[in-house]
């Protein structure tokens, strides 16, 4: 097996030598053996593992524990458990596809809102039911309510309940949070839409990009997820090759 110095590894992968050291420190590549003079010695496995890590973190997706899942996948591969790493990468890809469906649904809902169509109100759900239905933690729901993103109705007995309109609103909020908009920006957008469905969302959100609006925000999230999905497919291929070569 070939061996490499830190500087050689960095040149092959196209990163700074310090990045190689950080990846080793974080457990994203195996610990390198050292010569008597203390210099690290890397192998072909380190090279392939670095390629895997670079693909994994090329596009960052934070929602639904995806970031944690991809970090775990790379670390498990670095430990030599390639079968488990392949399973994790496949699960990651499946989750990406689920997030794509959620973002696409949010676009449809947003178009209904912008078109002035009334939301269905035939639902009457408890907070726990909404949490499970939308895969949003109850703490997150409380936080959004406390920040004024949602005004929850109460029954005569004082219990909160969520309507179909509330659920649709929550789906839009969830998508914008996944697209890294602040709670303040989302609140401005929702309030503006309530007052005027034809409001200039781009101006209300006050984001630095000129082409930002309620639909393009969801579109950009979908594009990001599409890239992440392609990268995940490449990761599975790399892992299969690593398993074949280094098991």
Number of C-alpha atoms within 10 A of each C-alpha: 6 8 14 16 14 18 14 13 22 19 12 11 15 9 14 13 16 12 12 19 16 12 17 17 12 12 17 24 28 21 18 15 12 11 9 7 6 8 12 17 17 22 17 16 19 22 17 17 23 24 15 26 21 16 17 21 15 11 16 14 21 14 17 14 11 18 17 13 16 23 16 17 28 27 20 20 25 23 14 17 14 22 14 13 25 22 13 20 23 17 17 23 23 14 18 24 17 12 22 21 13 18 26 17 17 25 22 13 19 19 14 14 19 18 11 14 11 9 16 12 12 10 13 15 17 13 18 12 14 21 16 11 11 13 11 16 14 15 10 12 18 13 14 18 13 11 13 14 21 20 12 14 13 11 8 7 6 8 11 14 17 21 19 15 14 21 21 18 19 20 20 23 21 23 23 21 16 19 20 14 16 12 17 13 15 20 19 17 22 22 15 17 18 14 9 12 17 13 15 14 20 18 14 18 21 14 14 9 8 9 9 18 19 20 17 13 20 25 19 14 21 23 12 17 22 17 16 23 20 12 20 23 16 16 25 19 14 18 23 15 14 19 17 10 10 10 10
